[in-house]
Every structure is written in C-alpha cells, then in structure tokens.
Amino acid sequence: MIRGIHHIAVHVHDLERMTRFYRNAFGFTCFSDPYRWQQDANFDAAVNLDNTAGRCCLLRSGNCYMELFEYAQPAPDNRHPKGPNDKGYTHFCVDVVGIEGEMERLRVLGMSFGQPQPVNMGPVKSIYGRDPEGNIIELQETLEQGFELEDLPPLKQKPPRLL
C-alpha cells in the first residue's frame, strides 16, 4: 500500500550553501542533523553504487520533506543540471500565493527564471526557475477552486525519522 511520497532528493555540490538557500527561499528547517557516510556497505547497496562517500541532510517545510545529497565519491559525471526535457526527475513544484512577488523575492536569494512573468495555464499560473546550482523548481499559484493544495487530504500521522 502506497501512503504517499515521503520526500524528494536533490543532488547538490555545496550542501551548506544549498541548505541556506532552501531555508531562506522556502522556509525549510533541518529535520535531521547532516549525515556523513563513507565505506558504508549498506548505504552503497541501497543506492546501488560502490565506494560512495558524502553528506546529506533532511529538510522539512510543512508536509514536504527534501533530502539534499552532496557526493564526494564517486564524483558526479556531469556538473550541468538537467533540463525539463531530460530523462529522470527534473523538477519539483512549490505552491505559492502572489507568484509575481515570490519570483522577485526568490531572485534576490539567487534563483533565476527564463521568463519575466509566470504563464496563465488556466487553473494555475506557473513558471519554472532554477536554484543557485541550476536545479529546476516550478512555482505555481492556484487560480481555480478545487485545485488548491488545501484540497489534498491531510496527513494522518507524523512520518518516521529516516536519519
């Protein structure tokens, strides 16, 4: 039985910088202390890689959990962020009120946008932007009733701590 998505994970090159960004930009708080691993057979087996080392931390904002990973080894093979058309998970969406004002606030914190204004998509206004390391974040403002974040059923219990 699937209960829902517990967290999203984002690979970053600078854990401290990106933790600060997500704290200041979206109100995330550290849900767990940063975790460091190296020569951990269980971790290697779980991620299906050999001889891994790095750091990660779990952040929380509301009912959203985000895990930031900074791998020291194996070194990432590509320092260029994915585009929205690349294979794999390419973005996450943040529900906002006052999308134009949020765009300006986030620009000051280091986020960039490819368009000057959000696009009216009917039930929502939406725009893709990039965090300071180039990861894609969608901002969305609900325009029609029934599509609001609050219409999702509430969490019935606190999720367990992973780290």
Buried (B, 14 or more C-beta within 10 A) or exposed (E): EEEEEEBEEBBBEEBEBBBBBBBBBBEBEEBBEBBEBEEBEEBBEEBEEEEBBBBBBBBBBEEBBBBBBBBEEEEEEEEEBBEEEEEEEBBBBBBBEEBBEBBEBBEEBBBEBEEEEBEEEEBBBBBBBBBBBEBBBBBBBBBEEEEBEEEEEEEEEEBEEEE
